Amino acid sequence: MAKGYWIVRVDITDLEQYKVYVTANAAPFAKYGARFLARAGQHQVLEGTARSRNVVIEFPSYQAALDCWHSPEYQAAIKIRLPVSTADLVVIEGYDGPQPGA
């Protein structure tokens, strides 16, 4: 079964309130098996546009990634984030097929 991923780009207007969101999203992330692969680290925009914070979160499956976002726990957390940030969030299914040069 392919893993699922959240690819998130965020601009934050109130860092202190955003920290409250981070605390609130910990429970649903743990419940659905989330694992951070990239979390606001150093980045360079090589094409297109970007936001100030970029995050990639891995889930055990595409369905778990969707279920986490739709869960009551995450929907409660997102209400904290919405007034203090602008985000782009994509849920994508992982790829287990052939790789270049393989």
N, C-alpha and C positions, 0 to 999 in steps of 0.2 A: 504494500500500500504506500502510495506516495505521501510524503510529508506535506504539510501546509505551511504557508508563510504569510506574515503580515509585513508589508513594506510600507513604512510610515515616514512622512516628511512633515515637520512641524515648525511653525514659528510661534514663539511664546511671548505673551505680553505681560504676564504676571508670574514670575518664577516661583514666588512663595506659594501661591495658590496652585500652581502646577505640581508642586511637591505634594500637596494634599491628594491630587489625582494619582500620582505615582504610588502613594501609600494605598489608595483605594483600589487600584488595579492589581495589586499583588495577589489578593485572594482568587479572583477569577483566573489570573495567569497560572497560578499553582494548580488550581482545579483542572484546567484543560491542558496541562503539561507544557506550558510555554517555556522557551529557552531563548534568551537574547543572544543573537549572533553578532549584531552591531548595535551599539547604543551611544549615540551622540559623540562618536569619536571624530578624529581628524578626517576631513574630507576635502576634495577638490572638485569643482564643477568643470567637467571637460566638454560637456555638450548640454544644451538646454538650460533649464532653470533649476534652482534648488531652494530649499528652506534652510533655516539655521540649524535644525536638529534632524538627524536621520536615524531611523531604527529599523532593524530587521529582526523579526521574532519568528522562531521555528516552533511548530506544533507537531505532534505525532502524526496528524493526518490533516488533509484539507478540511474534512468535516469538523474536526476539533477546532480548527482556526475559525471557521464560521460559527460554530456553537459558542465559542468564547465571546465573540463580538455580540452575538444575539442574546447572551445570557443576561438575566436580571442583574447579576452582580456587576457585569461590565457596563451595562446600560446605566446603572446608578453612578459608576465611576465617570463615565463619559460626560454626564451632566455637570460634573465639577470642571472638566477640561474645556468644554465648549466655550464658556465666556472668556477664557484667558488664553486661547490659542486658535490658530488656523492650521488645519491639517489636511493632508492627502493620505488616505489609507487604502491600500489595495490588498486583498486576500488572493493569494495565488497558489495553485497546486504545484508541488515539486515535480521535477523531471527525473525519471530513472532510466532513460533510454541511452542509446549509443552516444559517445562523446567524440569530439574531433580527435583524429589520430589514433583512435582505438580500433 
